[in-house]
């Protein structure tokens, strides 16, 4: 779609960039913004609120996903796209896959983000290491009933697969 030589996709990316810029200029959070679109209409926006909300998961994409899910009253965003001013980090990418967004559009790259202090490369590297070599130790602890929740889930008829 075109709008005076500018594509609709460009308008949505510009909206995400504008959210990110406003977040920085108003000292409200990091330089990240996101917009979720369904059928050509913005249904939610998100901005980085990690420090302001004292929440390490309050990235722009996650905030936009939460708002879109509330707006649609669904945990699935299968008919939606996300536009963000930067390529999503590993956490946000996971949330994008879990929410089943159908497309991701972004402006800045991971390398651009790393140049200003937002380097996610170490997370990707950590995920590739064996558990015993990771910076944060991961230890499995088994209790007598550790499998009961999974067994109950497997046998219940009142479940929704996602």
URZILIN-V450042 format. One record per residue. N is the residue number from 1. RES is the residue in three letters. D_CENTER is the distance of its C-alpha to the mean C-alpha in whole Angstrom. Layout:
n res d_center
N RES D_CENTER
N RES D_CENTER
This chain:
n res d_center
1 UNK 26
2 UNK 27
3 UNK 28
4 UNK 31
5 UNK 30
6 UNK 26
7 UNK 24
8 UNK 22
9 UNK 19
10 UNK 20
11 UNK 20
12 UNK 17
13 UNK 16
14 UNK 18
15 UNK 17
16 UNK 13
17 UNK 16
18 UNK 18
19 UNK 15
20 UNK 15
21 UNK 18
22 UNK 19
23 UNK 17
24 UNK 19
25 UNK 22
26 UNK 22
27 UNK 21
28 UNK 19
29 UNK 16
30 UNK 14
31 UNK 15
32 UNK 11
33 UNK 11
34 UNK 9
35 UNK 11
36 UNK 11
37 UNK 14
38 UNK 17
39 UNK 20
40 UNK 20
41 UNK 19
42 UNK 16
43 UNK 15
44 UNK 13
45 UNK 12
46 UNK 10
47 UNK 11
48 UNK 11
49 UNK 13
50 UNK 13
51 UNK 16
52 UNK 18
53 UNK 16
54 UNK 17
55 UNK 14
56 UNK 12
57 UNK 9
58 UNK 9
59 UNK 7
60 UNK 7
61 UNK 4
62 UNK 4
63 UNK 7
64 UNK 8
65 UNK 7
66 UNK 9
67 UNK 12
68 UNK 12
69 UNK 13
70 UNK 15
71 UNK 17
72 UNK 17
73 UNK 18
74 UNK 16
75 UNK 13
76 UNK 14
77 UNK 12
78 UNK 15
79 UNK 16
80 UNK 13
81 UNK 12
82 UNK 9
83 UNK 11
84 UNK 9
85 UNK 12
86 UNK 11
87 UNK 10
88 UNK 6
89 UNK 7
90 UNK 8
91 UNK 6
92 UNK 3
93 UNK 5
94 UNK 7
95 UNK 5
96 UNK 5
97 UNK 9
98 UNK 9
99 UNK 9
100 UNK 11
101 UNK 10
102 UNK 13
103 UNK 12
104 UNK 10
105 UNK 12
106 UNK 12
107 UNK 15
108 UNK 15
109 UNK 15
110 UNK 14
111 UNK 18
112 UNK 18
113 UNK 15
114 UNK 17
115 UNK 20
116 UNK 20
117 UNK 19
118 UNK 15
119 UNK 16
120 UNK 13
121 UNK 16
122 UNK 18
123 UNK 15
124 UNK 16
125 UNK 19
126 UNK 19
127 UNK 18
128 UNK 21
129 UNK 23
130 UNK 25
131 UNK 24
132 UNK 28
133 UNK 27
134 UNK 23
135 UNK 23
136 UNK 22
137 UNK 25
138 UNK 24
139 UNK 27
140 UNK 27
141 UNK 29
142 UNK 31
143 UNK 33
144 UNK 35
145 UNK 33
146 UNK 30
147 UNK 30
148 UNK 31
149 UNK 27
150 UNK 27
151 UNK 30
152 UNK 30
153 UNK 27
154 UNK 29
155 UNK 32
156 UNK 30
157 UNK 31
158 UNK 28
159 UNK 25
160 UNK 22
161 UNK 21
162 UNK 17
